[in-house]
Amino acid sequence: MFNGTLFASDGAFIFFTFLPIVIYLVLTGVGIYFVIKVITFMNEKIKLDRERNERISELIKTTSLSKKIE
């Protein structure tokens, strides 16, 4: 007769039943987190690259002006 308690084998069966679902949800969450971090990194990198390119073009202008003066 069933008295409402789970036996050890029933608990393990329930655990192994939902384990793939939990693993899938965790991997999906890690994947979404990774994509968001990559996007924010790339946006910051693009901004810094633009600033660097502007500084390089300013340096090129000043060196070309100094060569013309000499």
N, C-alpha and C positions, 0 to 999 in steps of 0.2 A: 504494500500500500504506500502511496506517495504522500509524504508529510510536509511538502513545501520546501525542503532543503535540497540544495544541489550537491551531488556527489562530486568527488574530485575529477572523475572522468568527464562529467557533464560540464564542469567549469572549464576544463582544458579544451573541450570541444567548442564551447562558446568563444573562448579566447582565440583559438586558431581559426574560427569562422570569421571574426571581425579583424584579425590581424592584417590581412591584405588591404582591407579598406583603410585602416589606420595608416599603414605604410604609404599607400597611394596619396592620402591627404597630406601627410608630412612631406613627401617628395614634391607634391604640387606646390605646397607652401614655400618650400626651399627654392623651387624653380622660379616662382613669382618674385620672391625676395631678391634672388640673384639678378633677374632681368631688370628690376627697378634700380638696383645698385649699379649695374652696368650702364643704364641709361643716364643716371645722374652723373656718373664718372665721365662719360663721353661728353655730356653737355658742358661740364666744367673744363674738360680738356680742350674742347673746341674754343671756349672763351679765352683760355690762357694762350692757345696757339695764335688766335687773332691778335691778342695784345703783343705777343712776341714778334709776330710778323710786322706789326705797325712800328715797333721799336727798331727792328732791323731795317725797315725802309727809311726811317728817320736817320739812322746811322749812315746808310748808303748816301742819302742826300747830303749830309754834313761832310762826309769824306770827299764826295765829288765836288762840293763847293770849295773845300780847302785845297784841293788839287788845282782848281781853276784859279784860285787866288795866287798860288805859288807860281 
